[in-house]
Amino acid sequence: MAKNVPKERKIGMYKAILELESLEECCDFFEDICAITELRSMEQRYEVAKMLYEDNVYTEIMQKTSASSATISRVNRMLNYGTGCLSKIFDRLAAREESAAADKIEE
């Protein structure tokens, strides 16, 4: 989709995503709306972003994700100069994991 598409046209899909109620429903939604190659590409980019965020080196990321150095570089650029949303999500996920681990210890 072109970058100059009116925002109103894009918003509908994101509103639909916010209506998803479970992980299973989320997986089903994306399987319905995306081609398998699109999903695998997004999943790979997410994994690359997570590994970059965790300070892994390019060679390790390439080995574990099969991503090209060009893909890793693009994702790295996005992490450094993008909106910052992925970093925010990684922080939230880490906090949730820490909280769950602390709850488990208390039991």
C-alpha positions in Angstrom: 0.0 0.0 0.0 1.3 3.4 -0.9 2.5 5.7 2.0 0.2 8.5 0.8 -3.1 6.4 1.3 -5.5 8.5 3.4 -5.2 7.6 7.1 -9.0 6.9 7.3 -8.5 3.9 5.0 -5.8 2.4 7.1 -7.4 2.9 10.5 -10.2 0.4 9.9 -7.8 -2.6 10.0 -6.1 -1.4 13.2 -9.5 -0.9 14.9 -10.3 -4.5 13.9 -7.0 -5.7 15.4 -7.9 -4.0 18.7 -11.1 -6.1 18.8 -9.3 -9.4 18.9 -9.9 -11.1 22.2 -7.3 -13.9 22.4 -4.0 -15.1 21.0 -5.8 -17.8 19.0 -8.2 -15.2 17.5 -5.2 -13.0 16.6 -3.4 -15.8 14.9 -6.6 -16.7 13.0 -7.2 -13.1 11.9 -3.7 -12.7 10.5 -3.8 -16.1 8.8 -7.1 -14.9 7.1 -5.8 -11.5 6.0 -2.1 -12.3 5.1 -0.4 -14.6 2.7 1.8 -17.2 4.5 4.9 -15.5 3.0 3.8 -12.2 4.5 3.2 -13.7 7.9 6.6 -15.4 7.9 8.3 -12.2 6.8 6.6 -10.2 9.7 7.4 -13.0 12.2 11.1 -13.0 11.1 11.3 -9.2 11.3 9.8 -9.3 14.8 12.3 -11.9 15.9 15.2 -9.9 14.4 13.9 -6.7 16.1 13.7 -8.6 19.5 17.2 -9.9 19.1 18.6 -6.5 18.1 16.8 -5.0 21.1 18.5 -7.7 23.3 21.9 -6.6 21.8 22.6 -9.7 19.8 25.1 -9.3 17.0 24.3 -9.6 13.3 26.0 -13.0 12.8 24.0 -14.6 15.6 20.8 -13.1 14.3 21.5 -14.3 10.8 22.2 -17.9 12.2 19.1 -18.0 14.4 16.5 -16.3 12.1 17.9 -17.0 8.5 17.4 -13.2 7.9 19.7 -11.5 5.5 22.1 -8.8 6.6 20.0 -6.3 4.5 16.9 -7.3 6.5 18.7 -7.0 9.8 20.0 -3.6 8.8 16.5 -2.4 7.8 15.0 -3.6 11.0 17.9 -2.0 13.0 17.3 1.3 11.2 13.6 1.0 12.1 14.4 0.3 15.8 16.8 3.3 15.9 14.7 5.8 13.9 11.1 4.5 14.0 8.3 5.4 16.3 9.7 3.5 19.3 6.6 1.3 19.6 8.5 -2.0 19.3 10.8 -1.1 22.2 7.8 -0.1 24.3 6.2 -3.5 23.5 9.4 -5.4 24.3 9.6 -3.5 27.7 6.0 -4.4 28.5 6.5 -8.0 27.6 9.6 -8.2 29.8 7.8 -6.6 32.7 4.9 -9.0 32.3 7.3 -12.0 32.3 9.1 -10.6 35.4 5.8 -10.2 37.2 4.7 -13.7 36.2 8.0 -15.1 37.5 7.7 -13.2 40.8 4.1 -14.5 41.2 5.3 -18.1 40.6 8.0 -17.7 43.3 5.5 -16.4 45.8 3.3 -19.5 45.3 
